[in-house]
Amino acid sequence: MPEHFDLVVRQARVATASDVFESDIGVRDGRIVSLGRGLAAGAREIDAAGRVVTPGGVDAHCHLDQPMPAPLRMADDFDTGTRAAACGGTTTVIPFAAQEKGQSLRAAVDDYHRRSDGRAHVDYAFHLIVSDPTPQVLAEELPALIAEGYTSFKIYMTYDDMKLDDGQILDVLAVARQRGAMAMVHAENADAIEWLTKRLEAVGRTAPRFHAHARPMLVEREATHRAISLAELVDVPILIVHVSGREAVEQIRWARAHGLKVFAETCPQYLFLTAADLGIDDSYQGARCVCSPPPRDASNQQVIWDALNDGLFTVFSSDHAPFKYDAPEGKKPGGEEVAFRHIPNGIPGIETRMPLLYSEGVLGGRITLEKFVELTATQPAKAYGLHPRKGSIAIGADADLVIWGEGERVLRNADLHHAVDYTPYEGMRLRAWPAYTLVGGEVVWDGKDFHPRAGRGRFLRCGAPTLLPRRFA
């Protein structure tokens, strides 16, 4: 009796992190159940016509509806943010449940569930942000949450309302080691940044472009080295997030050469933007590209491309931080053009992450198709305990798929699906965009129209990170 499929994707050029092969893809009950040529008919069929089909992207570092001090507010919530993700080929997102100082970590998670429940169009998990590691958080809340499927958390070495001192970082890393969790680190030296910022302010250098002057590569280099040293002391893996250029890359290479388990992430802004995008004069337009660490220069872009290609980077994430430019709750707090110190950090990118890397990386000849899949889907899923359900095209995996369309497209914010009023990549000529995005075998984007699934995106409890060596798991 012929096997019945809910969906068959025919004539796919299937790309995984290790292989590219021709196959049909059979889907039943939202999962991949068969790979092979000439599969039996499906209740629905999509002819991929020889186009590349990759696993749905896993954006393992994005910010959606994260609580902010007044008057600031993120433009994207779980509805608009996951809509934009799907239209750009991302089918799983992992934003942050952020603890405020004085708040319990459990309360932060409960609040984030209230913000996400019934709104997401794609599947999602949570990272934790630990900003107040009290004895109760360290001994009770954090271990319990890790056991419940919140197996990764972020530590900040900068931002006054987030940063931990070295002793606190060691305490949190010790819990990661004991419980088999993945610790992510934002590595910038807060004291050096504050010293430089005050000196710039004293001479009136407060335009957006001076944000980059206050955060030179050495403050990232020093903090990256210190984070590596603290992790070495505890004997635990860490993942350095949003690495921007050569000096931090050199620290990570040193650590790897000495056998340390240091993983790394980078983001589109370090491949496609430079410090010049923050402004070459004192115009406020550069506020659009204020993020931390800031974009560097063209030579550092090449360093990041090389490190993507040679395996230094584990994960390629958007670090989507959606603030409107021309809004009192966004880049103009209270409706004012403010000094760079007060510009909310972050740029939008959840929808453009995968098309940018596919277009300029794969079709530009800088990385292989397999490397693209590894960086955007497979290794993020492994790093945060979602593989093989996510990040792969294999029997038993969720039928989260992207069928790629190739052809020139000018990137315009008016065509994007986030709730932000700009994209820093406006006017770029791309060579590819998703022709279809499928979540659990359902089409959510068909190349022209978005098909809502609000509330059908599932919360995912994460397992142990499978990038970790066995003795840490």
Residue pairs with C-beta under 8 A, 6 or more apart in sequence:
2 40
2 41
3 26
3 33
3 34
3 39
3 40
4 28
4 40
4 42
4 43
5 26
5 27
5 28
5 33
5 34
5 39
5 40
5 41
5 42
5 43
6 27
6 28
6 29
6 42
6 43
6 44
6 441
7 26
7 27
7 42
7 43
7 44
7 45
7 46
7 399
7 438
7 441
8 24
8 25
8 26
8 27
8 39
8 40
8 41
8 42
8 44
8 45
8 46
9 24
9 25
9 27
9 45
9 46
9 48
9 53
9 401
9 403
9 438
10 24
10 39
10 45
10 46
10 47
10 48
11 22
11 24
11 47
11 48
11 49
11 50
12 22
12 23
12 24
12 25
12 48
12 51
12 53
12 403
13 20
13 21
13 22
13 48
13 50
13 51
13 52
13 53
14 20
14 21
14 22
14 23
14 25
14 35
14 53
14 393
15 52
15 53
15 54
15 369
15 370
15 372
15 373
15 393
16 55
16 370
16 373
16 378
16 392
16 393
16 394
17 370
17 371
17 373
17 374
17 377
17 378
17 379
17 391
17 392
18 370
19 370
20 369
20 370
22 37
22 50
23 35
23 36
23 37
24 34
24 35
24 36
24 37
24 38
24 39
25 32
25 34
25 35
25 53
25 393
25 399
25 401
26 32
26 33
26 34
26 35
26 36
26 39
26 40
26 42
27 33
27 42
27 399
27 441
30 398
30 399
30 440
30 441
30 442
31 396
31 397
31 398
31 399
31 440
31 441
32 393
32 394
32 395
32 396
32 397
32 398
32 399
33 395
33 396
34 395
35 393
35 394
35 395
46 403
46 436
46 443
48 403
51 403
51 404
51 405
51 406
51 435
52 369
52 403
52 404
53 393
53 401
53 402
53 403
53 404
54 89
54 369
54 372
54 373
54 376
54 377
54 393
54 401
54 402
54 404
55 373
55 377
55 378
55 390
55 391
55 392
55 393
55 397
55 400
55 401
55 402
56 89
56 90
56 91
56 92
56 122
56 377
56 390
56 398
56 400
56 401
56 402
56 437
56 438
56 439
57 85
57 88
57 89
57 90
57 91
57 92
57 353
57 354
57 376
57 377
57 402
58 90
58 91
58 92
58 93
58 94
58 376
58 377
58 380
58 381
58 384
58 386
58 390
58 391
59 85
59 90
59 92
59 93
59 94
59 317
59 318
59 320
59 350
59 353
59 380
60 94
60 265
60 315
60 317
60 380
60 383
60 384
61 94
61 127
61 184
61 241
61 242
61 265
61 267
61 315
61 317
61 318
61 319
62 81
62 85
62 93
62 94
62 95
62 317
62 318
62 319
62 320
62 350
63 74
63 95
63 96
63 319
63 320
63 321
63 322
63 346
64 74
64 76
64 77
64 78
64 81
64 82
64 93
64 95
64 116
64 320
64 322
65 74
65 76
65 77
65 78
65 81
65 95
65 115
65 116
66 74
66 95
66 96
66 98
67 98
67 100
67 111
68 74
68 344
69 161
71 328
71 329
71 333
71 334
72 323
72 329
72 330
72 333
72 344
73 329
73 330
74 321
74 322
74 323
75 322
75 323
75 324
75 327
75 330
75 348
75 418
75 419
75 420
75 421
76 84
76 320
76 322
76 348
76 350
76 418
76 419
76 420
77 115
77 119
77 419
78 115
78 116
78 119
78 120
78 124
78 457
79 119
79 120
79 121
79 454
80 417
80 418
80 419
81 93
81 95
81 320
81 322
81 350
81 418
81 419
82 93
82 119
82 120
82 121
82 122
82 124
82 457
83 121
83 417
83 418
83 450
83 452
84 350
84 351
84 416
84 417
84 418
85 91
85 93
85 121
85 122
85 350
85 351
86 121
86 122
86 437
86 439
86 444
86 445
86 450
87 351
87 416
87 417
87 434
87 437
87 444
87 445
87 450
88 350
88 351
88 352
88 353
88 354
88 355
88 434
88 437
89 354
89 355
89 402
89 404
89 434
89 437
89 445
90 122
90 350
90 351
90 353
90 354
91 122
91 123
91 390
91 398
91 400
91 401
91 402
91 437
91 438
91 439
92 122
92 123
92 124
92 125
92 381
92 386
92 390
92 391
92 400
92 460
93 120
93 122
93 123
93 124
93 350
94 124
94 125
94 126
94 127
94 152
94 380
94 384
95 112
95 124
95 126
95 127
96 112
96 126
96 127
96 128
96 129
96 154
97 108
97 109
97 111
97 112
97 126
97 127
97 128
97 129
97 150
98 108
98 112
98 129
98 131
98 162
99 105
99 107
99 108
99 128
99 129
99 130
99 131
99 132
99 137
100 108
100 131
100 132
100 161
101 131
101 132
101 161
102 132
103 132
104 136
104 137
104 141
105 128
105 130
105 137
105 141
105 142
105 145
106 141
106 144
106 145
108 128
108 129
109 126
109 128
109 145
109 150
112 126
113 459
116 124
116 459
117 459
118 454
118 455
119 454
119 455
119 457
120 454
120 455
120 456
120 457
120 458
120 459
121 439
121 444
121 452
121 453
121 454
121 456
121 457
122 439
122 444
122 453
122 457
123 390
123 398
123 400
123 439
123 440
123 457
123 458
123 459
123 460
124 457
124 458
124 459
124 460
125 149
125 150
125 384
125 386
125 459
125 460
125 461
125 462
126 150
126 459
127 150
127 152
127 153
127 154
127 184
127 384
128 142
128 145
128 150
128 152
128 153
128 154
129 153
129 154
129 156
129 162
130 137
130 142
130 153
130 154
130 155
130 164
130 172
131 156
131 161
131 162
131 163
131 164
133 142
133 164
133 168
133 171
133 172
138 171
138 172
138 175
142 153
142 172
142 175
142 179
143 175
143 178
143 179
146 175
146 179
146 180
146 181
147 179
148 461
149 385
149 460
149 461
149 462
149 463
150 461
150 462
151 180
151 181
151 182
151 384
151 385
151 462
151 463
151 464
151 465
152 181
152 182
152 183
152 184
152 383
152 384
152 385
152 462
152 465
153 172
153 176
153 181
153 182
153 183
153 184
154 183
154 184
154 185
154 186
154 241
155 164
155 169
155 172
155 173
155 183
155 184
155 185
155 186
156 162
156 163
156 164
156 186
157 163
157 164
157 169
157 185
157 186
157 187
157 188
157 189
157 190
157 223
157 226
157 227
158 186
158 188
158 189
158 190
158 193
158 223
158 292
159 186
159 190
160 190
162 186
163 190
164 172
166 226
166 230
169 185
169 227
169 230
170 230
170 233
170 234
172 183
173 183
173 230
173 231
173 234
173 236
173 238
174 234
174 236
175 181
176 182
176 183
176 234
176 236
177 234
177 235
177 236
177 472
180 464
180 465
180 468
180 472
180 473
181 465
182 237
182 238
182 239
182 383
182 384
182 385
182 465
182 467
182 468
183 231
183 236
183 237
183 238
183 239
184 238
184 239
184 240
184 241
184 265
185 227
185 238
185 239
185 240
185 241
186 241
186 242
186 292
187 220
187 223
187 224
187 226
187 227
187 240
187 241
187 248
188 215
188 219
188 220
188 223
188 292
188 293
189 219
189 220
189 222
189 223
189 226
192 218
192 219
192 222
193 214
193 215
193 219
196 213
196 214
196 215
196 216
196 219
197 214
197 340
197 341
200 206
200 210
200 213
200 214
201 339
201 341
205 213
206 339
206 340
206 341
207 279
207 281
207 282
207 283
207 284
207 286
207 340
208 278
208 279
208 283
208 284
208 285
208 286
208 287
208 289
208 290
208 340
208 343
209 275
209 278
209 279
209 280
209 281
209 282
209 286
209 340
210 340
211 278
211 286
211 290
211 292
211 294
211 340
211 343
212 275
212 278
212 294
212 295
214 340
214 341
215 292
215 293
215 294
217 244
217 245
217 246
217 247
217 248
217 293
217 296
217 300
218 247
220 243
220 244
220 245
220 247
220 248
220 293
221 247
221 248
221 250
221 251
224 240
224 243
224 247
224 248
224 251
224 252
225 251
227 238
227 240
228 238
228 240
228 251
228 252
228 254
228 255
228 260
228 262
231 237
231 238
231 260
231 261
231 262
232 255
232 260
236 261
236 472
237 261
237 262
237 263
237 467
237 468
237 469
237 472
238 261
238 262
238 263
239 262
239 263
239 264
239 265
239 314
239 315
239 383
240 248
240 252
240 262
240 263
240 264
240 265
241 265
241 317
241 319
242 265
242 266
242 267
242 270
242 291
242 292
242 293
242 317
242 319
243 249
243 252
243 264
243 265
243 266
243 270
243 293
243 304
243 307
243 313
244 266
244 270
244 293
244 294
244 295
244 296
244 300
244 304
245 270
245 293
245 296
245 300
245 303
245 304
246 296
246 299
246 300
246 303
248 293
249 264
249 303
249 304
249 307
249 312
252 262
252 264
252 312
253 312
255 262
256 262
256 312
261 468
261 469
261 472
263 314
263 315
263 383
263 467
264 307
264 312
264 313
264 314
264 315
265 313
265 314
265 315
265 316
265 317
266 304
266 307
266 308
266 313
266 316
266 317
267 316
267 317
267 318
267 319
267 349
267 353
268 316
268 318
268 349
268 352
268 353
268 356
268 357
268 425
269 289
269 291
269 295
269 319
269 347
269 349
269 424
270 295
270 296
270 300
270 301
270 304
271 301
271 304
271 305
271 308
271 356
271 357
271 360
272 301
272 356
272 360
272 424
272 425
272 428
273 289
273 295
273 424
274 295
274 296
274 297
274 298
274 301
275 294
275 295
275 296
275 297
277 286
277 288
277 289
277 295
277 424
278 286
278 289
278 290
278 294
278 295
279 285
279 286
284 332
284 337
287 325
287 331
287 332
287 337
287 340
287 343
288 325
288 331
288 347
288 422
288 424
289 295
289 347
289 424
290 331
290 340
290 343
290 344
290 345
290 346
290 347
291 319
291 321
291 345
291 346
291 347
292 345
304 313
305 361
305 366
305 367
307 313
308 316
308 361
308 366
308 367
308 371
308 375
309 366
309 367
309 371
313 375
314 375
314 379
314 383
314 467
315 375
315 379
315 380
315 383
316 353
316 357
316 375
316 376
316 380
317 353
317 380
318 349
318 350
318 352
318 353
319 346
319 347
319 349
320 346
320 347
320 348
320 349
320 350
320 353
320 418
321 344
321 345
321 346
321 347
321 348
322 346
322 348
322 350
322 418
322 419
322 420
323 329
323 330
323 331
323 344
323 346
323 420
324 330
324 331
324 419
324 420
324 421
324 422
325 331
325 332
325 420
325 421
325 422
326 332
326 421
327 421
328 334
328 335
330 344
331 343
331 344
332 338
333 342
333 343
333 344
347 424
348 418
348 420
348 422
348 423
348 424
349 423
349 424
350 418
351 416
351 417
351 418
352 411
352 416
352 423
352 425
353 376
354 376
354 402
354 434
355 411
355 430
355 432
355 433
355 434
356 425
356 428
356 430
357 367
357 372
357 375
357 376
358 372
358 404
358 431
358 432
359 430
359 431
359 432
360 366
360 430
360 431
361 367
361 371
361 372
362 368
362 369
362 372
362 432
363 406
363 431
363 432
364 431
367 375
377 390
377 391
377 392
378 387
378 391
378 392
379 391
379 467
380 386
380 391
381 387
381 388
381 389
381 390
381 391
381 392
382 391
382 465
382 466
382 467
383 465
383 467
384 462
384 465
385 462
385 463
385 464
385 465
385 466
386 460
386 462
386 463
387 466
388 394
388 396
388 397
389 396
389 397
389 398
389 460
390 397
390 398
390 400
390 460
391 397
393 401
398 439
398 440
399 438
399 440
399 441
400 438
400 439
400 440
401 436
401 437
401 438
402 434
402 436
402 437
402 438
403 434
403 435
403 436
403 438
404 432
404 433
404 434
404 435
405 432
405 433
405 434
405 435
405 447
406 431
406 432
407 431
407 432
408 429
408 430
408 431
409 429
409 430
409 431
409 432
409 433
410 427
410 428
410 429
410 430
411 423
411 425
411 426
411 427
411 428
411 429
411 430
412 423
412 426
412 427
413 420
413 421
413 422
413 423
413 426
416 423
417 450
433 447
434 445
434 447
435 446
435 447
436 443
436 445
436 446
436 447
437 443
437 444
437 445
438 444
439 453
439 457
442 451
442 453
443 451
444 450
444 451
444 452
444 453
445 451
464 473
465 473
466 473
